[in-house]
Amino acid sequence: MSAYIVDKQHVQYLVDAAMQSASGGAFRWFHGDQWRELPKGDKERAAEVANMLWCENIKSVSHRYPHESSDTLPGPCDHSNFTVEASDFKGIRWLHFVPVQVAKACNCYDYQSCEHDEWETSEAKAFTDSLRESQWHRLNGYDAAEWGAPAVYANAKNVVCLTDLIKR
């Protein structure tokens, strides 16, 4: 599949998910040599982060399709306004964030945005890596899981080995 420009809702979803998962009042990620923050409820900062994400995505798609004009790059139909405003973060759009959906939205964004050489060191990658990582502790069963390897049940009946699940 080829890269495309994600829509405004996609970048808003990522930013809203980050603010919702913020612990201590701010979502944080490390980029370069410093920590960056997205304070919960800060609509101005949310717009800055969303625009950073969108610009990185556009940079990637432009790199992937260097002979295309900005009007013909694959993605949303309205290429006239790739700007997120603070007012775009008013009200509730998503009632809750399912951790696996947030992680998959990060993966989709990353796939669309990794086409240029600076991706690995970009702030956008640092943001989505941190957002994806923040979702693990929200998965059902995470708190009840063992810290480390669980006990071995060598004599248990009805234990299925992973090799038993592989179709031969």
C-alpha positions as CSV (number, residue, x, y, z in Angstrom):
1,M,0.0,0.0,0.0
2,S,1.2,3.5,-0.8
3,A,1.5,6.4,1.6
4,Y,-1.3,9.0,1.9
5,I,-2.1,12.1,3.9
6,V,-4.2,11.2,6.9
7,D,-7.3,13.3,7.5
8,K,-7.7,15.9,10.2
9,Q,-9.8,13.6,12.3
10,H,-6.9,11.1,12.5
11,V,-4.4,13.6,13.9
12,Q,-7.1,15.0,16.3
13,Y,-7.8,11.4,17.5
14,L,-4.1,10.9,18.3
15,V,-3.8,14.2,20.1
16,D,-7.1,13.6,22.0
17,A,-6.0,10.1,23.0
18,A,-2.7,11.5,24.3
19,M,-4.4,14.1,26.4
20,Q,-6.9,11.4,27.7
21,S,-4.0,9.1,28.7
22,A,-2.0,11.8,30.3
23,S,-0.9,11.0,33.8
24,G,0.0,13.9,36.1
25,G,-1.9,16.4,34.0
26,A,0.2,16.2,30.9
27,F,1.2,13.7,28.2
28,R,4.9,13.6,27.8
29,W,7.4,12.3,25.1
30,F,11.1,12.6,24.7
31,H,12.5,14.2,21.6
32,G,16.1,15.3,20.8
33,D,17.5,16.1,24.2
34,Q,14.4,17.3,26.1
35,W,10.9,16.2,27.3
36,R,7.9,17.7,25.4
37,E,4.5,18.1,27.0
38,L,0.9,18.2,26.0
39,P,-1.1,19.4,29.1
40,K,-4.5,17.9,29.4
41,G,-7.1,20.4,28.1
42,D,-4.6,22.8,26.6
43,K,-6.3,23.4,23.2
44,E,-3.6,25.7,21.9
45,R,-0.8,23.2,22.6
46,A,-3.1,20.4,21.2
47,A,-3.3,22.3,17.9
48,E,0.5,22.8,17.8
49,V,1.0,19.1,18.3
50,A,-1.6,18.1,15.7
51,N,-0.1,20.5,13.2
52,M,3.4,19.0,13.9
53,L,2.0,15.5,13.2
54,W,0.2,16.6,10.0
55,C,3.2,18.4,8.7
56,E,5.4,15.3,9.2
57,N,2.8,13.2,7.4
58,I,2.7,15.7,4.5
59,K,6.5,15.8,4.4
60,S,6.5,12.0,4.1
61,V,3.9,11.7,1.3
62,S,5.6,14.6,-0.6
63,H,8.9,12.7,-0.4
64,R,7.2,9.5,-1.6
65,Y,5.5,11.3,-4.5
66,P,8.0,14.0,-5.5
67,H,6.5,14.7,-8.8
68,E,3.0,15.4,-7.5
69,S,1.7,18.9,-6.7
70,S,0.3,19.5,-3.2
71,D,-3.2,19.4,-4.8
72,T,-2.8,15.9,-6.1
73,L,-1.1,14.1,-3.2
74,P,-3.1,11.1,-2.1
75,G,-5.2,11.7,0.9
76,P,-8.2,13.9,1.9
77,C,-10.0,15.6,-0.9
78,D,-9.7,19.1,0.6
79,H,-6.0,20.0,0.2
80,S,-6.7,23.7,0.8
81,N,-6.4,23.7,4.5
82,F,-4.0,21.4,6.3
83,T,-4.2,23.4,9.6
84,V,-5.6,22.4,12.9
85,E,-6.9,25.2,15.1
86,A,-7.4,25.3,18.8
87,S,-11.1,25.6,18.1
88,D,-11.0,22.1,16.5
89,F,-10.5,20.7,20.0
90,K,-13.8,21.9,21.4
91,G,-16.3,19.4,22.7
92,I,-16.2,15.6,23.0
93,R,-15.7,13.6,19.8
94,W,-14.8,10.3,21.3
95,L,-16.3,9.1,24.6
96,H,-13.5,6.7,25.4
97,F,-10.3,5.4,23.8
98,V,-9.8,1.7,23.4
99,P,-6.0,1.0,23.8
100,V,-5.7,-1.3,20.9
101,Q,-7.5,1.2,18.6
102,V,-5.1,4.0,19.7
103,A,-2.1,1.7,19.1
104,K,-3.4,0.8,15.6
105,A,-4.1,4.5,14.8
106,C,-0.5,5.2,15.8
107,N,0.7,2.3,13.5
108,C,-1.4,3.7,10.6
109,Y,-0.1,7.2,11.1
110,D,3.5,5.9,11.3
111,Y,3.1,3.9,8.1
112,Q,1.9,7.0,6.2
113,S,4.6,9.2,7.7
114,C,7.8,7.1,7.5
115,E,8.8,7.7,3.8
116,H,11.6,10.2,4.4
117,D,15.0,9.9,5.8
118,E,14.4,12.1,8.9
119,W,11.4,10.0,10.2
120,E,13.4,7.9,12.7
121,T,14.5,11.1,14.6
122,S,11.4,13.1,14.1
123,E,9.3,14.5,16.9
124,A,6.2,12.9,15.4
125,K,7.8,9.4,15.7
126,A,8.7,10.1,19.3
127,F,5.1,11.2,20.0
128,T,3.5,8.2,18.5
129,D,6.0,5.8,20.1
130,S,5.2,7.3,23.5
131,L,1.4,7.3,22.8
132,R,1.5,3.6,21.7
133,E,3.6,2.7,24.8
134,S,1.2,4.5,27.1
135,Q,-1.6,2.2,26.0
136,W,-0.1,-1.0,27.3
137,H,-1.0,-0.3,31.0
138,R,-4.6,0.4,29.9
139,L,-5.2,-3.1,28.5
140,N,-7.6,-5.3,30.4
141,G,-5.6,-7.7,32.7
142,Y,-2.5,-5.6,32.7
143,D,-2.6,-4.8,36.4
144,A,-3.4,-8.4,37.3
145,A,-0.6,-9.8,35.2
146,E,2.6,-11.0,36.9
147,W,5.6,-8.7,37.0
148,G,8.0,-11.0,35.3
149,A,7.4,-14.5,34.1
150,P,4.3,-16.3,35.5
151,A,4.7,-19.5,37.4
152,V,5.3,-22.7,35.4
153,Y,2.5,-25.2,35.4
154,A,4.5,-28.3,34.2
155,N,1.9,-30.9,35.3
156,A,-1.2,-29.0,34.4
157,K,-3.7,-30.8,32.2
158,N,-5.3,-29.0,29.2
159,V,-2.2,-26.9,28.6
160,V,-1.7,-26.1,25.0
161,C,1.7,-25.4,23.6
162,L,2.1,-22.7,20.9
163,T,3.5,-25.3,18.6
164,D,0.2,-27.2,18.9
165,L,-1.5,-24.2,17.4
166,I,0.6,-24.0,14.3
167,K,-1.0,-25.6,11.2
168,R,1.1,-28.1,9.7
